[in-house]
Amino acid sequence: MMTPFEFDDQMVSRDAIVDRLRKYGFIEIATLNHFLYFFCGIVPDRASYLYIKEKLQECLDIHNNGSDYFLEIHRLVQDIDYAMSI
């Protein structure tokens, strides 16, 4: 069991990212899914994380209306930031 301060890199694995974004039907997410399946390993490298983060931010910049619907994307951006920092 993880404590609140532990980080599991499986939270930002390719498959976990796809699962976390499954409910979103935006073109930026579709583009990101193609990237994840065709260009990423099971655990993306730093360059891939940068691209993923940029696409997520692009999606938020275009579509985010401040509703809770976008919380998972915000959380994923934070998780990717953290994964890149360790």
C-alpha positions as CSV (number, residue, x, y, z in Angstrom):
1,M,0.0,0.0,0.0
2,M,1.3,3.4,-1.0
3,T,1.5,6.3,1.4
4,P,0.4,9.7,0.1
5,F,4.1,10.6,-0.7
6,E,5.0,7.5,-2.6
7,F,4.9,7.5,-6.4
8,D,4.2,4.5,-8.6
9,D,5.6,5.0,-12.1
10,Q,2.8,2.6,-13.3
11,M,0.4,5.5,-12.8
12,V,2.0,7.1,-15.8
13,S,2.7,4.1,-17.9
14,R,1.5,4.0,-21.5
15,D,-1.5,1.8,-20.6
16,A,-2.4,3.8,-17.5
17,I,-2.4,7.0,-19.4
18,V,-4.7,5.6,-22.0
19,D,-7.0,4.3,-19.3
20,R,-7.0,7.6,-17.5
21,L,-7.9,9.5,-20.7
22,R,-10.5,7.0,-22.0
23,K,-13.5,9.1,-21.2
24,Y,-12.3,12.1,-23.2
25,G,-13.2,12.4,-26.9
26,F,-11.1,15.4,-27.9
27,I,-8.9,15.3,-31.0
28,E,-5.9,16.1,-28.9
29,I,-6.5,13.0,-26.8
30,A,-7.0,10.9,-29.9
31,T,-3.7,12.2,-31.3
32,L,-2.1,11.4,-28.0
33,N,-3.4,7.9,-28.0
34,H,-1.9,7.3,-31.4
35,F,1.4,8.6,-30.2
36,L,1.3,6.4,-27.1
37,Y,0.5,3.2,-29.1
38,F,2.9,3.7,-32.0
39,F,5.9,5.6,-30.5
40,C,6.0,5.0,-26.8
41,G,7.4,2.1,-24.7
42,I,5.5,0.7,-21.8
43,V,6.9,3.4,-19.6
44,P,7.4,6.6,-21.7
45,D,10.8,8.3,-21.7
46,R,11.4,11.9,-20.7
47,A,11.0,13.2,-24.3
48,S,7.7,11.3,-24.6
49,Y,6.5,12.7,-21.3
50,L,7.2,16.2,-22.5
51,Y,5.1,15.6,-25.7
52,I,2.3,14.0,-23.6
53,K,2.3,16.9,-21.2
54,E,2.2,19.4,-24.1
55,K,-0.8,17.6,-25.7
56,L,-2.6,17.5,-22.4
57,Q,-2.0,21.2,-21.9
58,E,-3.2,21.9,-25.4
59,C,-6.4,20.0,-24.7
60,L,-6.9,21.9,-21.5
61,D,-6.1,25.3,-23.1
62,I,-8.7,24.6,-25.8
63,H,-11.5,22.8,-23.9
64,N,-11.2,23.3,-20.2
65,N,-14.2,25.3,-18.8
66,G,-13.2,24.8,-15.2
67,S,-15.5,21.9,-14.5
68,D,-14.6,18.8,-12.6
69,Y,-14.8,16.9,-15.9
70,F,-11.2,17.9,-16.6
71,L,-9.7,17.0,-13.1
72,E,-8.2,13.7,-14.4
73,I,-6.3,15.6,-17.1
74,H,-5.0,18.1,-14.5
75,R,-4.0,15.2,-12.2
76,L,-2.2,13.4,-15.1
77,V,-0.3,16.6,-15.9
78,Q,0.8,16.8,-12.3
79,D,1.8,13.1,-12.2
80,I,3.8,13.5,-15.4
81,D,5.6,16.6,-14.0
82,Y,6.5,14.5,-10.9
83,A,7.6,11.5,-12.9
84,M,10.0,13.8,-14.9
85,S,11.4,15.3,-11.7
86,I,12.5,12.1,-10.1
